[in-house]
Every structure is written in C-alpha cells, then in structure tokens.
Amino acid sequence: MLRGFGPAEVKILLVDDSKFLRRACEHALARAGYQVITADDGAAALAIAQDQIPSLVVLDMMLPKLSGLEVLRALKQNVATKDIPVIVLTSLSERNSAKLLEEGATSFVEKSDSLLDKDGAVLIQAVARVVGKAATPKS
C-alpha cells in the first residue's frame, strides 16, 4: 500500500463500456475502501485522467470513441499521466499481455466469469499488488 496512505487515499479511474461490469467492479473496489471514479468510453477516460490524476487506472481494451490501446498510449505519452499505473482489463488471450506491457500497462486482468467471484477478489488483489509497487519511494 502507499506508504502512509490507506485504500481511501487511493483514487482509481475505472474505464469500461459495459454498465454492468463497470458498476460491479466499482462496487467491489469501493467495498475494499478505494475511491472510484468511472468512465464509459476512451475519450472520457482521457479527460478524467488529465483532470483528476488518479492513483491508478483500470482500463478495458474494447471501448467506444478511443480504444483502450489508444487511451493507454495517450496516457503514457502525456507528462501529467505517464507515471499512472494502468491495469488492463481484457478478454484477449494471455499472449497479448507482452504487447500490452510494452505499450506501458503495469499489469492485466483477464475479463472472465471469475473476475467478480468472491466480491471481485481477483480485481482487488491486482489493484493491491499494483498500488503496493507504486508505493515504492523513488530516491
């Protein structure tokens, strides 16, 4: 966890065009104590990320207006957002993970039936791992 910060101080931008999945993930993250803001398309995600500078972005790849990959690239090219960790939500196969990591993703979570099992444990664990890595002080 961020040193000196609990989940309540961690602001997560959750981006998914599926209203059901977005709400379910939002509730799971909120129950775990995180602040959650949401977007339902790529253009909105970029605007929110630049305006609110979240601690972490959870990003679907298949989005309207701008694809998840376009959002990821734009985030990593912008000085204000380039250091924000991005967890990619994808139903793409694991072999695409190397490409996503090359593009700047920190981690990825496969969109599957088990994503929301046990109150979203898979997503919560992925977020906790990434937030913990982001907390490492830079000297």
N, C-alpha and C positions, 0 to 999 in steps of 0.2 A: 504494500500500500504506500501511497505517497507519504514520505516522512512528515509527521506532524499533522497529517490530514486523514480523515476517515472517509468512507464512501460518500457522505453527504457533501463533501467539498469537491467531489469528482463529478464534472458535468459531461454527460455523454450525448453526442448527437447520433441519433438512431435514424437511418435512412432506409426506407423500404416502401415500395408502392403498394404492397398488399396491406390493406387496412387491418385485416385480422392478425397477420403476423406482426405488424408494427405495434398494434395495441398489446398483444400478448407479450412481446419482448419488452415493451415499455413497462408493463405492469411487473414483470419478473425483475427487471433492473431496479425499478422503484422500490419494490419489496426488499431488495438487497441493500437499499439505502442510498442508491445513486440518484443524482439529479439527472433527469432525462428530458431532452428536447428532441422533437421529431421533424422529419421532412418526408414528403411522399414522392419527390422527384429530384433529379440531379441538379437542376438549376436552383431550386430552393435550398438544397443541401449546401451548395457553394456559398450562397448568400448568407445563410445562417452561420456557417463555419467562419466566414470572414468577419461577420458582425459580432459573434459571441465567443469566438475562440474556445471551443470545447476542449476538455482534457483528453478526449478520445472520440473517435468516430467509428460507429458500427455501420458498415456500408454494404447494401445489396448491390449486386453487379448488373442486374437487369432492371433498369429504371427508365421512365419516360423523360423526355426533354434532353437530358445528358445521361449517357450510360454510366454505370458505376466506375468503369475503367477511365472514362473521361474525367469524372469527378476526382478520382484518385490521382491522376496525372496533374490536374489543375491544383489540387491541394499541395502536392509535393513541389510544384513549380513556384508557388506563392511564398514569399518570405515570411508572411504572417502566419501561415498554416503548415509550412513544410515539416515542422517537428511534431505535429499532432500524430500520435499513433493511430493507425487505421486497421480495424479488424474487418475483413471482408466476409460477408455472408454470401455463400454461393452454392448453387446446386450443380456447378461444373465439377468435373472429376478432379481427383487429387493431383493428377499430372499437370493441371493448370496452376497449381499452387506456386511452383517455381517462377512462372511468368508473373504472377501477382506480387510475389516477394521482390522480384527485380523491379517492378513498377513502383515499389515503395510501401506495399502493405506490410504491416507488422506481423500479422497472423491471419488465419482464416478459420471460419467455422462452416461446416457443411450444412446447408439447408436440407434437413431431412425430418422425418416424422419424430425423431428423438430430440430435436432441437428444444422443444418445450417440455419434454418429460421432466418430472421431478421439479416443477416450478422453474423451468429454464436453467437447470443446473449446468448444462454444457456451456451456455452463453455466459452465465455468471462466472464460471471458472475461467473461461477465456478472457473475460474482462479483467478479472482479478490478476491473472498472470501478466497481462499487458500493462496494467496500471502499476503493478509491482516493479516491472522492468523500467517503466518510465520514471519511477521514483528515484532511481539510482542517481545520486548527485554527480554533476559533471565538475571536474576540477580544472 
